[in-house]
Amino acid sequence: MSSQRVHTIPSWRDREHIIYVSDESGSMRQRFRESTRFEAARAALAELIQSASESLDPASTVSVIQFSSSASVVCPGHQLDTCGVGKLLAAVAATKCGEGCTNITSALQMACSLLQHGIEGTPRIVLLTDGKHNDGPHPHSGGSFPWGIGPDGPQMPRGIHVTTIGIGNKDKKEVDETLLTWLASRLPTGGKDYHYITNDRALLVLCRQLGRGLVLGR
């Protein structure tokens, strides 16, 4: 972390709309140091919510999507006031790991659908997965995103920032880093906002920083 540069995403009216998109496929049951990958992702999301509630405008919102072979909305968008944070944390605590495959396209289409609902705030998508896309149309296919695709990634409307996180073993064999890098937004440094994490503690630290509205780039 010490070698990374820290950037702050400028917020519209100091509000953000964070959409956390998390893998719940069967492979997320594998061990991840002190917990399973799913448990680590769930704890990291709770950390992101708590950090965001302490750092961002209370009118900011967090939405949660889980995906395996298909995607579902766990929370459609709760504000970061006391009531909203309580609802978010309760909903996250109740989530369970699934058994399906990894359909990243369906997850991102669901996130784009939420963005089109017009919730106020600087939109950010945080995508976490431990695997490769292996179910449904590939994200590279032309109909995957409502705004189209390009050689450098999805053609998101200006202001939408995408952070991608791959988790797994040090050999990185289970994750499609090429795809996750392509999906991630470009940073002021010229690199992409993609991170690969190999343990639960590092994932907590990263999500704590993301909740504060920070982007880490080399």
C-alpha positions as CSV (number, residue, x, y, z in Angstrom):
1,M,0.0,0.0,0.0
2,S,2.9,2.4,0.8
3,S,3.9,2.5,-2.9
4,Q,0.5,3.5,-4.1
5,R,-0.7,7.0,-4.9
6,V,-4.0,8.2,-3.4
7,H,-6.5,10.1,-5.4
8,T,-9.9,11.5,-4.3
9,I,-12.8,11.2,-6.6
10,P,-14.6,14.6,-7.0
11,S,-18.1,14.3,-5.8
12,W,-21.2,16.0,-7.2
13,R,-22.7,18.1,-4.4
14,D,-20.4,16.0,-2.1
15,R,-22.6,13.0,-2.5
16,E,-21.7,9.6,-3.8
17,H,-23.7,6.6,-5.0
18,I,-21.6,3.5,-4.4
19,I,-22.8,0.3,-6.0
20,Y,-21.0,-2.7,-4.5
21,V,-21.2,-5.7,-6.8
22,S,-20.0,-8.9,-5.1
23,D,-19.5,-12.5,-6.3
24,E,-21.5,-15.2,-4.4
25,S,-20.6,-18.1,-6.7
26,G,-19.7,-21.5,-5.3
27,S,-15.9,-20.8,-5.4
28,M,-16.4,-18.0,-2.9
29,R,-16.7,-20.8,-0.2
30,Q,-12.9,-21.5,-0.5
31,R,-10.6,-20.4,2.4
32,F,-9.2,-17.0,2.3
33,R,-6.6,-17.0,5.2
34,E,-8.8,-16.6,8.3
35,S,-12.2,-16.9,6.7
36,T,-13.9,-18.0,3.4
37,R,-13.7,-15.7,0.5
38,F,-17.4,-14.9,0.8
39,E,-17.1,-14.1,4.5
40,A,-14.1,-11.8,3.8
41,A,-16.1,-10.0,1.0
42,R,-19.1,-9.6,3.3
43,A,-16.9,-8.2,6.1
44,A,-15.2,-5.9,3.7
45,L,-18.5,-4.5,2.4
46,A,-19.6,-3.8,6.0
47,E,-16.3,-2.0,6.5
48,L,-16.9,0.1,3.3
49,I,-20.4,1.0,4.5
50,Q,-19.1,2.1,7.9
51,S,-16.2,4.0,6.5
52,A,-18.4,5.8,4.0
53,S,-20.9,6.7,6.7
54,E,-18.1,8.4,8.6
55,S,-16.6,10.2,5.6
56,L,-19.2,11.1,3.0
57,D,-22.3,13.3,3.0
58,P,-25.2,11.4,4.8
59,A,-27.2,11.9,1.7
60,S,-24.8,9.6,-0.2
61,T,-26.2,6.1,-1.0
62,V,-24.9,2.6,-1.1
63,S,-26.5,-0.2,-3.2
64,V,-25.5,-3.8,-3.0
65,I,-25.7,-6.4,-5.8
66,Q,-24.7,-10.1,-5.5
67,F,-24.2,-12.4,-8.4
68,S,-23.4,-15.9,-9.5
69,S,-25.1,-17.4,-12.5
70,S,-27.4,-14.4,-12.3
71,A,-27.5,-11.1,-10.4
72,S,-29.9,-9.8,-7.7
73,V,-30.2,-6.6,-5.8
74,V,-29.6,-7.0,-2.0
75,C,-30.1,-3.3,-1.3
76,P,-31.4,-0.9,-4.0
77,G,-29.9,2.2,-2.4
78,H,-30.0,3.3,1.2
79,Q,-28.7,6.7,2.4
80,L,-25.8,6.8,4.8
81,D,-27.7,8.3,7.7
82,T,-28.1,6.3,10.9
83,C,-31.3,4.5,9.7
84,G,-29.9,3.7,6.3
85,V,-26.6,2.4,7.6
86,G,-28.4,0.1,10.0
87,K,-30.6,-1.3,7.1
88,L,-27.5,-1.8,4.9
89,L,-25.5,-3.6,7.6
90,A,-28.4,-5.9,8.5
91,A,-29.0,-6.8,4.9
92,V,-25.3,-7.5,4.3
93,A,-25.1,-9.7,7.4
94,A,-28.0,-11.8,6.2
95,T,-26.4,-12.6,2.8
96,K,-25.3,-16.1,2.1
97,C,-23.0,-17.7,-0.5
98,G,-24.6,-19.3,-3.5
99,E,-23.7,-22.3,-5.6
100,G,-23.8,-21.0,-9.2
101,C,-21.2,-20.0,-11.8
102,T,-19.7,-16.5,-12.5
103,N,-21.8,-14.2,-14.7
104,I,-20.0,-10.8,-14.5
105,T,-22.1,-9.4,-17.4
106,S,-25.4,-9.9,-15.5
107,A,-23.9,-8.2,-12.5
108,L,-22.7,-5.1,-14.4
109,Q,-26.0,-4.9,-16.3
110,M,-27.8,-4.8,-13.0
111,A,-25.4,-2.0,-11.8
112,C,-26.0,0.0,-14.9
113,S,-29.8,-0.4,-14.5
114,L,-29.5,1.1,-10.9
115,L,-27.4,4.0,-12.3
116,Q,-30.1,4.8,-14.8
117,H,-32.7,5.2,-12.0
118,G,-31.2,8.7,-11.4
119,I,-30.1,8.4,-7.8
120,E,-28.2,11.6,-7.0
121,G,-24.5,11.5,-6.3
122,T,-21.2,10.7,-8.0
123,P,-21.7,7.2,-9.2
124,R,-19.1,4.5,-8.4
125,I,-19.2,0.8,-9.1
126,V,-17.0,-1.5,-7.0
127,L,-16.9,-5.0,-8.5
128,L,-15.4,-7.9,-6.5
129,T,-14.9,-11.5,-7.8
130,D,-12.7,-14.5,-7.3
131,G,-13.2,-16.1,-10.7
132,K,-13.5,-15.8,-14.4
133,H,-16.6,-15.0,-16.3
134,N,-18.0,-18.4,-17.3
135,D,-21.8,-18.0,-17.7
136,G,-23.9,-15.9,-20.1
137,P,-22.7,-13.4,-22.8
138,H,-19.1,-12.2,-22.2
139,P,-18.7,-8.6,-21.0
140,H,-16.8,-7.9,-24.3
141,S,-20.0,-8.6,-26.3
142,G,-21.7,-5.6,-27.9
143,G,-24.9,-5.7,-26.0
144,S,-23.4,-6.0,-22.5
145,F,-23.6,-2.3,-21.6
146,P,-26.3,0.2,-22.5
147,W,-23.7,2.8,-23.4
148,G,-21.5,0.6,-25.6
149,I,-18.0,-0.7,-25.3
150,G,-14.6,0.4,-26.5
151,P,-11.0,-0.9,-26.6
152,D,-10.2,0.7,-23.2
153,G,-13.3,-0.6,-21.4
154,P,-17.1,0.0,-21.2
155,Q,-18.1,3.4,-22.5
156,M,-19.6,4.7,-19.2
157,P,-21.2,8.2,-19.0
158,R,-18.7,10.8,-17.8
159,G,-18.3,10.7,-14.0
160,I,-19.0,7.0,-13.5
161,H,-16.0,5.4,-11.8
162,V,-15.4,1.6,-11.8
163,T,-13.1,-0.1,-9.3
164,T,-12.5,-3.8,-9.8
165,I,-11.1,-6.2,-7.2
166,G,-9.9,-9.7,-7.8
167,I,-9.3,-12.0,-4.8
168,G,-7.6,-15.4,-4.5
169,N,-4.3,-17.1,-4.3
170,K,-0.9,-15.5,-5.0
171,D,-0.7,-17.3,-8.4
172,K,-3.7,-15.3,-9.7
173,K,-4.7,-18.2,-11.9
174,E,-8.4,-18.2,-11.0
175,V,-9.1,-14.5,-11.9
176,D,-9.3,-13.0,-15.4
177,E,-7.0,-10.0,-14.8
178,T,-7.2,-8.9,-18.4
179,L,-11.0,-8.5,-18.1
180,L,-10.9,-6.9,-14.7
181,T,-8.3,-4.4,-15.9
182,W,-10.3,-3.6,-19.0
183,L,-13.5,-3.0,-16.9
184,A,-11.7,-0.7,-14.4
185,S,-11.6,3.1,-14.9
186,R,-8.4,4.8,-15.8
187,L,-6.6,6.7,-13.1
188,P,-4.8,10.1,-13.3
189,T,-1.5,8.1,-13.2
190,G,-2.5,6.4,-16.4
191,G,-3.0,3.0,-14.8
192,K,-6.4,1.3,-14.2
193,D,-8.3,1.1,-10.9
194,Y,-7.9,-2.7,-10.5
195,H,-6.6,-4.4,-7.4
196,Y,-5.7,-8.0,-6.7
197,I,-6.0,-9.1,-3.0
198,T,-4.7,-12.3,-1.5
199,N,-5.9,-12.1,2.1
200,D,-8.9,-10.9,4.2
201,R,-7.0,-8.2,6.1
202,A,-5.8,-6.5,3.0
203,L,-9.3,-6.5,1.6
204,L,-10.6,-4.8,4.7
205,V,-8.0,-2.1,4.4
206,L,-8.8,-1.5,0.7
207,C,-12.6,-1.3,1.2
208,R,-12.1,1.1,4.2
209,Q,-10.2,3.4,1.9
210,L,-12.8,3.0,-0.9
211,G,-15.5,4.0,1.5
212,R,-13.7,7.2,2.2
213,G,-13.9,8.2,-1.4
214,L,-10.3,7.3,-2.2
215,V,-8.8,5.6,-5.2
216,L,-5.5,3.9,-5.0
217,G,-3.2,3.8,-8.0
218,R,0.4,3.2,-8.7
